[in-house]
Amino acid sequence: MSTSHLASVPGPEDSEVLPIKMLNDRILVCTDSPEGERRSSGGILIPATAQMARRLIWAEVIATGPNVRAMEVGDQVLFNPEDRYEVEVRGSDHIILRERDIHAVAAKRLEEGSTGLYL
């Protein structure tokens, strides 16, 4: 169902770029906004300090391991920001998650009424 996607990171020498393959059920995602910052439906920027409760966040899948079954590169996923590992890839911050830490997947390819893998 899903295909692995190779990411690249700088190697030991600045000019060398090494490919990365995600393993097992790991997923590499990228959030589109700074940590905890979000916009209201009216376009108002809400800073991270305004958060009053635990809030799940959306991110885009950049790469998947071979055992990931419910999502593909380009999908949007919903997860708890406390269940993650952060990594820098080519100067950008990314997050590594396990498939079981994902609460929901949003993609045009999903059938209407699909309940997902773990429900």
C-alpha positions as CSV (number, residue, x, y, z in Angstrom):
1,M,0.0,0.0,0.0
2,S,2.8,2.5,0.8
3,T,6.1,3.0,-0.8
4,S,9.3,3.9,0.9
5,H,10.8,7.3,0.0
6,L,14.4,8.1,0.4
7,A,15.4,11.4,2.1
8,S,19.0,12.8,2.0
9,V,21.2,14.3,4.6
10,P,24.7,15.8,4.5
11,G,27.5,13.3,4.8
12,P,30.8,13.6,6.7
13,E,32.1,16.0,4.0
14,D,29.9,19.0,3.3
15,S,29.8,18.2,-0.5
16,E,28.6,14.6,0.1
17,V,24.9,13.9,0.4
18,L,23.8,10.5,1.8
19,P,20.4,8.9,1.2
20,I,18.3,7.9,4.2
21,K,15.8,5.0,4.2
22,M,13.3,4.9,7.0
23,L,13.1,1.5,8.8
24,N,10.3,-0.7,10.1
25,D,7.2,1.3,11.0
26,R,8.9,4.7,11.2
27,I,7.6,7.8,9.5
28,L,9.4,11.1,8.8
29,V,7.1,14.1,8.9
30,C,7.5,17.8,8.5
31,T,5.2,20.4,10.2
32,D,4.3,23.5,8.2
33,S,4.4,25.9,11.2
34,P,6.8,26.6,14.1
35,E,6.4,24.6,17.2
36,G,2.9,25.0,18.7
37,E,2.1,28.0,16.6
38,R,-1.2,27.9,14.6
39,R,-3.7,30.1,12.8
40,S,-7.4,30.4,13.5
41,S,-9.9,30.0,10.7
42,G,-10.1,33.8,10.5
43,G,-6.3,34.0,9.9
44,I,-5.3,35.2,13.4
45,L,-1.9,33.8,14.5
46,I,-2.1,32.0,17.9
47,P,1.3,31.6,19.6
48,A,2.3,28.4,21.4
49,T,2.1,30.1,24.8
50,A,-1.7,30.5,24.3
51,Q,-2.2,26.7,24.4
52,M,-4.3,25.7,27.4
53,A,-4.6,21.9,26.9
54,R,-2.9,19.1,25.1
55,R,-3.4,19.6,21.4
56,L,-2.7,17.2,18.5
57,I,-1.0,18.6,15.4
58,W,-1.0,17.9,11.7
59,A,2.2,17.2,9.6
60,E,3.0,16.0,6.1
61,V,4.6,12.6,5.6
62,I,8.0,13.0,3.9
63,A,9.3,9.3,4.1
64,T,8.0,6.0,5.3
65,G,9.5,2.7,6.4
66,P,8.7,-0.6,4.6
67,N,6.3,-1.8,7.3
68,V,4.1,1.3,7.2
69,R,0.7,0.3,5.9
70,A,-1.8,3.1,6.5
71,M,-0.1,6.1,5.0
72,E,1.9,7.3,2.0
73,V,4.4,10.1,1.3
74,G,2.4,13.3,0.9
75,D,-0.4,12.4,3.3
76,Q,-1.3,14.6,6.3
77,V,-1.1,12.9,9.7
78,L,-2.5,13.8,13.1
79,F,-0.3,13.1,16.2
80,N,0.5,14.1,19.7
81,P,3.5,16.4,19.7
82,E,4.8,14.8,22.9
83,D,5.2,11.3,21.2
84,R,8.1,12.1,18.9
85,Y,11.8,12.3,18.1
86,E,13.2,15.4,16.4
87,V,15.9,15.3,13.8
88,E,17.5,17.9,11.5
89,V,17.6,16.9,7.8
90,R,19.4,19.2,5.4
91,G,19.0,22.2,7.7
92,S,15.2,21.6,8.3
93,D,13.7,20.2,11.5
94,H,11.7,17.0,11.0
95,I,9.9,14.6,13.3
96,I,10.2,10.8,13.4
97,L,7.1,8.9,14.6
98,R,6.0,5.3,14.8
99,E,2.9,4.3,12.8
100,R,1.1,3.4,16.0
101,D,1.6,7.0,17.3
102,I,-0.6,8.4,14.4
103,H,-4.2,9.2,15.3
104,A,-5.5,10.0,11.8
105,V,-4.5,10.2,8.2
106,A,-5.9,12.8,5.7
107,A,-5.5,12.1,2.0
108,K,-7.6,12.5,-1.2
109,R,-6.9,8.8,-2.0
110,L,-8.9,7.6,1.1
111,E,-12.4,6.3,0.5
112,E,-15.3,8.3,2.0
113,G,-16.4,6.5,5.2
114,S,-13.0,4.8,5.8
115,T,-12.4,4.2,9.5
116,G,-8.7,3.6,9.3
117,L,-6.4,0.8,10.4
118,Y,-6.7,0.9,14.2
119,L,-10.3,1.7,14.9
